[in-house]
Structure formats: C-alpha cells, structure tokens
C-alpha cells in the first residue's frame, strides 16, 4: 500500500520569503504521479503542481516548484516570493499510473501554511 | 471553464437519517470519485465509479454508503443511516478518460450529523 507523509503540521513565513514544504512517500510502484494540492479556507481543493515519476526534470509552475528525489521517495514543494494568498493547507498526494483506468489519490495529512504580512 | 458542482454546500441531519449528496461532474468526464475529509484530518478516498459501476471502494465505504449516476449528469452519494462520525466534508471529483487526466474536485458538501 502507498503512504504519504508530511512531517510539518504547520509553518509560518513572512510575505515575499521562500518556503519549502516537505513530503515523503512510500510505494513499490515505478510509475506514478505526485501532486501538491492547495486547500484555502474555502476548503476547495486546488491542484498546484504535478510531477510524473518517469520525468527526471522537476516540475515548475510560476512561483511553485518541486524537488523530486525518486530514489529517496521525497517530493518537496518550494514556494518563492510567497504571497498572502498562499495561506492555505497544502496536501502532498500520490496516484498510481494506471493506463486508461481510474485510480484513487492518496493524500498526506497536510501542512498548514501561514504567510505573515 | 467547466467545473464540478456539488449541492448542497452544507447539509445538517439527525443521526439515523438518510442523506443524498449530489454532484454534477464535468460533462465529458468518464470517471467519478467521492472523497471525504473529517475536520482537521486528511482527505480520504471513498469510492470510484466508471461505466455505471463501482471500480474501487475503500474500507470506509461500507453497506451504509451507495453511489449512483441516475441520469447521465448527476453523481450521487447516499448514506442510508447517518452516524455522528459521518460528519465531514465530502468532495466529488471527476476526470476525463485516457492514461492521465487531472481529477477536478468540486467545492465540497459539509455534512453535519447531530
């Protein structure tokens, strides 16, 4: 079974600073996807960034980037130039690569991030 | 931009009552999911649905739960006899076919069981 672990329950940083959220996972699969989801106070689940395990290049989306270390099973999220709107709960998540079939997303427990003015 | 919608946004019910949570997935999507999030905890998979049948369900999804796609547009989650511990946020998600397509989440229904 796959597991996702986020060891930082809560973090606070000053606006405009860079922050890194940690995530480790465990799987015996070789092909899979990893995600970071953002959940603001509205509780809507918003996909921030996605990484395919077969790609060595780390994914980036504007101010958001990941450090994907497949051998170490580590998948951290870096937020650069943090903004007040980044305040949210962030979930690391895993999904098997399962061609043309559905599969569930497995979430970590989340890191609550506060961006301070 | 197409989006997944869920109704109601908040449902309050008495223990033992039946509730139906409704979702309208994105129109050309083929795979449908329910997840739940107990307050302060992680999001957990409940069930996936494809081609009018359940593809996978978690141990949480016991006989009290059922899903249905009654009319080709709605996707419902029914809880037959609610318990206090069913109080949670319930998220519907859907995705298109193919080897990978993003699961799009709805805004959630907050269920409160008294």
Interface residues (C-beta under 8 A of the other chain):
Chain A: X33 X42 X43 X44 X45 X46 X47 X50 X52 X91 X97 X99 X100 X101 X102 X103 X104 X105 X106 X107 X108 X109 X110
Chain B: X31 X33 X35 X37 X41 X42 X43 X44 X45 X48 X50 X55 X56 X58 X89 X91 X93 X95 X97 X98 X99 X100 X102 X103 X105 X107 X108 X110
